């Protein structure tokens, strides 16, 4: 194994250099990469793409978390170079169906496959700086399973060339647009002190069960991206796009809304809402699904419980200090929302 310490195998960087020197083809799938490591191994990428059987790199988190402009430009340049010299058989890809956080290194050298699995990202800290734990896979059945899994990851349904992905650059105008709260500012407002929720009956919608699923309806941003005809690129779903799914025991509650209603939020907004689908289980804002998402995610962000472009989890709710959305029925079609 390689722990990036002399007591446990030394650093993985030296072994990766050695493997590239012998390889006829290679595939790396990593949650993150670093600019300096891409520069360091770029000649190996090109050699395998040009003279041997190819090289593929999958970056698992970039589509959802974004890349710096410098890194994005570098990776797009490397992709074009690899694709050009290999006739499209080599390149740089990103996962766009679901986040990939694993670390897989696979080298084929004519005498068999050398596969490494562990915690080491394809970065300077992952290969040399951090204390990590990565081991070579010696079992042939497991090697075969890993190769099948790589084929699964690189399938068109889950990965796309980086030049065909709309990657967010943190700090850019597009990044700020995706995080904008201007839609909420267009809503009608009221003075929340004029409503005493304790005077009205209510039902509760627990969020803990919802956030257990990575691609829950609070986290649709992390689901499969959408292909945009105008640009020909795959784009993440809007960051604030969200709806809630009420289970049968909740959507059958006598106070539960059926169809259109107005939500008077505890911070002064009036959101036109609707319940749709089987048993009216889908709770969403009318017009744009992002309006309701802007309200609930915005609350989490303003209290530093949620970092933009990261999932809403149970930890998020724990930091926020509340995991329950309360609906107080003031009148038919009018609810006070407390979160």
KOLTILO-641584 format. One record per residue (C-alpha): residue number from 1; x, z, y. Coordinates in steps of 0.2 Angstrom, whole numbers, plus 5000, padded with zeros to 4 digits. Layout:
N
pt num:NUM, east:X, up:Z, north:Y
...
END
This chain:
339
pt num:1, east:5000, up:5000, north:5000
pt num:2, east:5005, up:4998, north:5018
pt num:3, east:5002, up:5013, north:5030
pt num:4, east:5013, up:5006, north:5044
pt num:5, east:5025, up:5021, north:5041
pt num:6, east:5041, up:5021, north:5030
pt num:7, east:5034, up:5035, north:5019
pt num:8, east:5020, up:5023, north:5014
pt num:9, east:5025, up:5005, north:5012
pt num:10, east:5032, up:5001, north:5029
pt num:11, east:5022, up:4991, north:5041
pt num:12, east:5011, up:4976, north:5036
pt num:13, east:5019, up:4964, north:5049
pt num:14, east:5034, up:4961, north:5039
pt num:15, east:5024, up:4957, north:5023
pt num:16, east:5013, up:4945, north:5033
pt num:17, east:5028, up:4936, north:5039
pt num:18, east:5035, up:4935, north:5022
pt num:19, east:5018, up:4928, north:5015
pt num:20, east:5016, up:4915, north:5028
pt num:21, east:5034, up:4909, north:5024
pt num:22, east:5029, up:4906, north:5006
pt num:23, east:5011, up:4900, north:5008
pt num:24, east:5004, up:4883, north:5006
pt num:25, east:4987, up:4889, north:5013
pt num:26, east:4980, up:4905, north:5021
pt num:27, east:4964, up:4913, north:5026
pt num:28, east:4963, up:4928, north:5038
pt num:29, east:4946, up:4937, north:5042
pt num:30, east:4948, up:4951, north:5055
pt num:31, east:4936, up:4961, north:5066
pt num:32, east:4949, up:4959, north:5080
pt num:33, east:4965, up:4950, north:5085
pt num:34, east:4978, up:4952, north:5098
pt num:35, east:4985, up:4938, north:5110
pt num:36, east:5004, up:4943, north:5105
pt num:37, east:5001, up:4941, north:5086
pt num:38, east:4992, up:4924, north:5089
pt num:39, east:5007, up:4918, north:5098
pt num:40, east:5019, up:4925, north:5085
pt num:41, east:5011, up:4917, north:5070
pt num:42, east:5005, up:4901, north:5079
pt num:43, east:5019, up:4890, north:5072
pt num:44, east:5014, up:4896, north:5054
pt num:45, east:4996, up:4891, north:5058
pt num:46, east:5001, up:4874, north:5063
pt num:47, east:5013, up:4871, north:5049
pt num:48, east:5000, up:4876, north:5036
pt num:49, east:4987, up:4865, north:5044
pt num:50, east:4999, up:4850, north:5047
pt num:51, east:5010, up:4850, north:5031
pt num:52, east:5001, up:4861, north:5018
pt num:53, east:4983, up:4865, north:5013
pt num:54, east:4977, up:4873, north:5028
pt num:55, east:4974, up:4889, north:5038
pt num:56, east:4957, up:4897, north:5043
pt num:57, east:4955, up:4912, north:5055
pt num:58, east:4939, up:4921, north:5057
pt num:59, east:4936, up:4934, north:5071
pt num:60, east:4922, up:4945, north:5067
pt num:61, east:4917, up:4954, north:5083
pt num:62, east:4921, up:4942, north:5097
pt num:63, east:4904, up:4933, north:5097
pt num:64, east:4895, up:4949, north:5101
pt num:65, east:4908, up:4960, north:5111
pt num:66, east:4916, up:4945, north:5120
pt num:67, east:4934, up:4941, north:5123
pt num:68, east:4945, up:4941, north:5139
pt num:69, east:4947, up:4924, north:5147
pt num:70, east:4965, up:4923, north:5142
pt num:71, east:4962, up:4927, north:5124
pt num:72, east:4947, up:4914, north:5123
pt num:73, east:4957, up:4900, north:5131
pt num:74, east:4972, up:4904, north:5119
pt num:75, east:4961, up:4904, north:5103
pt num:76, east:4951, up:4888, north:5109
pt num:77, east:4968, up:4879, north:5112
pt num:78, east:4974, up:4885, north:5094
pt num:79, east:4958, up:4879, north:5086
pt num:80, east:4960, up:4862, north:5094
pt num:81, east:4978, up:4860, north:5088
pt num:82, east:4974, up:4866, north:5071
pt num:83, east:4958, up:4855, north:5069
pt num:84, east:4967, up:4839, north:5076
pt num:85, east:4982, up:4840, north:5064
pt num:86, east:4971, up:4844, north:5049
pt num:87, east:4957, up:4832, north:5052
pt num:88, east:4945, up:4847, north:5055
pt num:89, east:4950, up:4857, north:5039
pt num:90, east:4958, up:4871, north:5048
pt num:91, east:4953, up:4881, north:5063
pt num:92, east:4948, up:4897, north:5072
pt num:93, east:4930, up:4903, north:5069
pt num:94, east:4919, up:4917, north:5074
pt num:95, east:4905, up:4926, north:5065
pt num:96, east:4888, up:4923, north:5073
pt num:97, east:4875, up:4929, north:5061
pt num:98, east:4881, up:4947, north:5059
pt num:99, east:4896, up:4957, north:5065
pt num:100, east:4911, up:4957, north:5053
pt num:101, east:4922, up:4972, north:5054
pt num:102, east:4933, up:4969, north:5038
pt num:103, east:4951, up:4964, north:5037
pt num:104, east:4956, up:4952, north:5024
pt num:105, east:4972, up:4942, north:5021
pt num:106, east:4973, up:4929, north:5008
pt num:107, east:4988, up:4918, north:5005
pt num:108, east:4990, up:4904, north:4992
pt num:109, east:5008, up:4899, north:4987
pt num:110, east:5006, up:4888, north:4972
pt num:111, east:5010, up:4902, north:4960
pt num:112, east:4994, up:4912, north:4963
pt num:113, east:4984, up:4921, north:4977
pt num:114, east:4991, up:4936, north:4986
pt num:115, east:4976, up:4946, north:4994
pt num:116, east:4977, up:4961, north:5005
pt num:117, east:4962, up:4972, north:5010
pt num:118, east:4962, up:4987, north:5021
pt num:119, east:4960, up:4993, north:5039
pt num:120, east:4973, up:4982, north:5048
pt num:121, east:4966, up:4970, north:5061
pt num:122, east:4976, up:4955, north:5064
pt num:123, east:4984, up:4963, north:5079
pt num:124, east:5000, up:4972, north:5084
pt num:125, east:4992, up:4989, north:5082
pt num:126, east:4984, up:4984, north:5066
pt num:127, east:5000, up:4977, north:5058
pt num:128, east:5013, up:4988, north:5065
pt num:129, east:5007, up:5002, north:5078
pt num:130, east:4993, up:5011, north:5071
pt num:131, east:4993, up:5022, north:5055
pt num:132, east:4982, up:5010, north:5044
pt num:133, east:4979, up:5009, north:5025
pt num:134, east:4980, up:4991, north:5018
pt num:135, east:4984, up:4987, north:5000
pt num:136, east:4987, up:4971, north:4989
pt num:137, east:4973, up:4967, north:4977
pt num:138, east:4981, up:4964, north:4960
pt num:139, east:4966, up:4963, north:4949
pt num:140, east:4961, up:4945, north:4946
pt num:141, east:4943, up:4948, north:4946
pt num:142, east:4943, up:4957, north:4962
pt num:143, east:4954, up:4943, north:4969
pt num:144, east:4941, up:4930, north:4964
pt num:145, east:4927, up:4941, north:4971
pt num:146, east:4936, up:4941, north:4988
pt num:147, east:4939, up:4923, north:4988
pt num:148, east:4920, up:4920, north:4985
pt num:149, east:4916, up:4933, north:4999
pt num:150, east:4928, up:4923, north:5011
pt num:151, east:4918, up:4907, north:5007
pt num:152, east:4902, up:4917, north:5010
pt num:153, east:4909, up:4922, north:5027
pt num:154, east:4915, up:4905, north:5032
pt num:155, east:4898, up:4897, north:5027
pt num:156, east:4890, up:4888, north:5042
pt num:157, east:4876, up:4900, north:5041
pt num:158, east:4887, up:4914, north:5046
pt num:159, east:4903, up:4907, north:5055
pt num:160, east:4905, up:4893, north:5068
pt num:161, east:4921, up:4885, north:5076
pt num:162, east:4925, up:4895, north:5091
pt num:163, east:4923, up:4880, north:5103
pt num:164, east:4905, up:4879, north:5097
pt num:165, east:4901, up:4898, north:5102
pt num:166, east:4896, up:4904, north:5119
pt num:167, east:4908, up:4918, north:5120
pt num:168, east:4905, up:4931, north:5133
pt num:169, east:4920, up:4935, north:5145
pt num:170, east:4918, up:4954, north:5151
pt num:171, east:4917, up:4954, north:5170
pt num:172, east:4912, up:4936, north:5172
pt num:173, east:4896, up:4930, north:5181
pt num:174, east:4888, up:4927, north:5164
pt num:175, east:4892, up:4944, north:5158
pt num:176, east:4885, up:4952, north:5173
pt num:177, east:4870, up:4941, north:5172
pt num:178, east:4867, up:4946, north:5154
pt num:179, east:4867, up:4964, north:5159
pt num:180, east:4857, up:4962, north:5175
pt num:181, east:4842, up:4973, north:5178
pt num:182, east:4834, up:4962, north:5191
pt num:183, east:4818, up:4958, north:5180
pt num:184, east:4813, up:4977, north:5181
pt num:185, east:4815, up:4976, north:5200
pt num:186, east:4802, up:4963, north:5200
pt num:187, east:4789, up:4974, north:5192
pt num:188, east:4775, up:4984, north:5201
pt num:189, east:4781, up:5002, north:5204
pt num:190, east:4771, up:5018, north:5207
pt num:191, east:4775, up:5037, north:5210
pt num:192, east:4777, up:5045, north:5193
pt num:193, east:4774, up:5062, north:5201
pt num:194, east:4756, up:5057, north:5203
pt num:195, east:4753, up:5058, north:5184
pt num:196, east:4753, up:5074, north:5174
pt num:197, east:4755, up:5068, north:5155
pt num:198, east:4751, up:5085, north:5148
pt num:199, east:4732, up:5081, north:5153
pt num:200, east:4732, up:5066, north:5141
pt num:201, east:4732, up:5065, north:5122
pt num:202, east:4747, up:5056, north:5115
pt num:203, east:4756, up:5049, north:5099
pt num:204, east:4774, up:5048, north:5096
pt num:205, east:4785, up:5034, north:5090
pt num:206, east:4802, up:5041, north:5082
pt num:207, east:4816, up:5029, north:5085
pt num:208, east:4828, up:5036, north:5072
pt num:209, east:4821, up:5026, north:5058
pt num:210, east:4822, up:5010, north:5068
pt num:211, east:4840, up:5012, north:5073
pt num:212, east:4846, up:5014, north:5055
pt num:213, east:4846, up:4995, north:5053
pt num:214, east:4860, up:4986, north:5062
pt num:215, east:4849, up:4971, north:5067
pt num:216, east:4834, up:4982, north:5070
pt num:217, east:4822, up:4976, north:5084
pt num:218, east:4832, up:4987, north:5097
pt num:219, east:4848, up:4978, north:5091
pt num:220, east:4842, up:4959, north:5090
pt num:221, east:4857, up:4955, north:5100
pt num:222, east:4867, up:4957, north:5084
pt num:223, east:4857, up:4946, north:5074
pt num:224, east:4860, up:4927, north:5072
pt num:225, east:4864, up:4918, north:5087
pt num:226, east:4853, up:4903, north:5094
pt num:227, east:4859, up:4885, north:5095
pt num:228, east:4857, up:4879, north:5113
pt num:229, east:4853, up:4860, north:5113
pt num:230, east:4859, up:4858, north:5131
pt num:231, east:4877, up:4865, north:5127
pt num:232, east:4878, up:4862, north:5109
pt num:233, east:4884, up:4879, north:5107
pt num:234, east:4877, up:4895, north:5098
pt num:235, east:4873, up:4909, north:5110
pt num:236, east:4869, up:4927, north:5106
pt num:237, east:4851, up:4933, north:5109
pt num:238, east:4849, up:4941, north:5126
pt num:239, east:4857, up:4958, north:5127
pt num:240, east:4841, up:4967, north:5132
pt num:241, east:4829, up:4957, north:5121
pt num:242, east:4820, up:4971, north:5111
pt num:243, east:4803, up:4976, north:5103
pt num:244, east:4798, up:4991, north:5093
pt num:245, east:4790, up:4990, north:5076
pt num:246, east:4777, up:5003, north:5072
pt num:247, east:4775, up:5008, north:5054
pt num:248, east:4757, up:5009, north:5046
pt num:249, east:4756, up:5028, north:5049
pt num:250, east:4758, up:5025, north:5068
pt num:251, east:4749, up:5009, north:5071
pt num:252, east:4734, up:5016, north:5062
pt num:253, east:4734, up:5031, north:5074
pt num:254, east:4717, up:5032, north:5084
pt num:255, east:4727, up:5032, north:5100
pt num:256, east:4738, up:5017, north:5096
pt num:257, east:4735, up:5002, north:5108
pt num:258, east:4728, up:4985, north:5101
pt num:259, east:4732, up:4970, north:5111
pt num:260, east:4737, up:4971, north:5130
pt num:261, east:4740, up:4987, north:5139
pt num:262, east:4749, up:4993, north:5155
pt num:263, east:4764, up:5005, north:5152
pt num:264, east:4767, up:5017, north:5166
pt num:265, east:4785, up:5023, north:5163
pt num:266, east:4791, up:5040, north:5167
pt num:267, east:4803, up:5033, north:5180
pt num:268, east:4790, up:5023, north:5190
pt num:269, east:4788, up:5006, north:5183
pt num:270, east:4772, up:4998, north:5177
pt num:271, east:4776, up:4986, north:5162
pt num:272, east:4763, up:4974, north:5156
pt num:273, east:4764, up:4976, north:5137
pt num:274, east:4756, up:4970, north:5121
pt num:275, east:4755, up:4974, north:5103
pt num:276, east:4755, up:4959, north:5091
pt num:277, east:4757, up:4954, north:5073
pt num:278, east:4750, up:4962, north:5057
pt num:279, east:4741, up:4978, north:5062
pt num:280, east:4747, up:4976, north:5079
pt num:281, east:4764, up:4983, north:5074
pt num:282, east:4775, up:4974, north:5086
pt num:283, east:4776, up:4983, north:5103
pt num:284, east:4783, up:4972, north:5116
pt num:285, east:4783, up:4968, north:5134
pt num:286, east:4773, up:4953, north:5139
pt num:287, east:4781, up:4937, north:5145
pt num:288, east:4799, up:4942, north:5141
pt num:289, east:4805, up:4953, north:5127
pt num:290, east:4819, up:4958, north:5138
pt num:291, east:4808, up:4968, north:5151
pt num:292, east:4805, up:4982, north:5139
pt num:293, east:4822, up:4981, north:5132
pt num:294, east:4829, up:4983, north:5150
pt num:295, east:4819, up:4998, north:5152
pt num:296, east:4824, up:5007, north:5136
pt num:297, east:4842, up:5001, north:5135
pt num:298, east:4844, up:5004, north:5154
pt num:299, east:4840, up:5022, north:5152
pt num:300, east:4853, up:5024, north:5138
pt num:301, east:4866, up:5015, north:5148
pt num:302, east:4863, up:5025, north:5164
pt num:303, east:4866, up:5041, north:5154
pt num:304, east:4882, up:5034, north:5146
pt num:305, east:4874, up:5035, north:5129
pt num:306, east:4875, up:5017, north:5126
pt num:307, east:4890, up:5005, north:5130
pt num:308, east:4884, up:4987, north:5134
pt num:309, east:4886, up:4975, north:5120
pt num:310, east:4886, up:4989, north:5107
pt num:311, east:4872, up:4994, north:5095
pt num:312, east:4860, up:5007, north:5098
pt num:313, east:4863, up:5020, north:5084
pt num:314, east:4858, up:5037, north:5080
pt num:315, east:4874, up:5043, north:5089
pt num:316, east:4867, up:5034, north:5104
pt num:317, east:4851, up:5044, north:5103
pt num:318, east:4860, up:5060, north:5100
pt num:319, east:4870, up:5058, north:5116
pt num:320, east:4855, up:5053, north:5126
pt num:321, east:4846, up:5069, north:5119
pt num:322, east:4830, up:5061, north:5114
pt num:323, east:4825, up:5050, north:5099
pt num:324, east:4806, up:5049, north:5102
pt num:325, east:4796, up:5038, north:5113
pt num:326, east:4779, up:5046, north:5118
pt num:327, east:4763, up:5036, north:5122
pt num:328, east:4750, up:5046, north:5133
pt num:329, east:4734, up:5037, north:5133
pt num:330, east:4727, up:5039, north:5151
pt num:331, east:4712, up:5027, north:5149
pt num:332, east:4708, up:5011, north:5139
pt num:333, east:4723, up:4999, north:5141
pt num:334, east:4733, up:5012, north:5151
pt num:335, east:4747, up:5022, north:5144
pt num:336, east:4761, up:5034, north:5151
pt num:337, east:4777, up:5031, north:5142
pt num:338, east:4790, up:5045, north:5141
pt num:339, east:4808, up:5043, north:5134
END
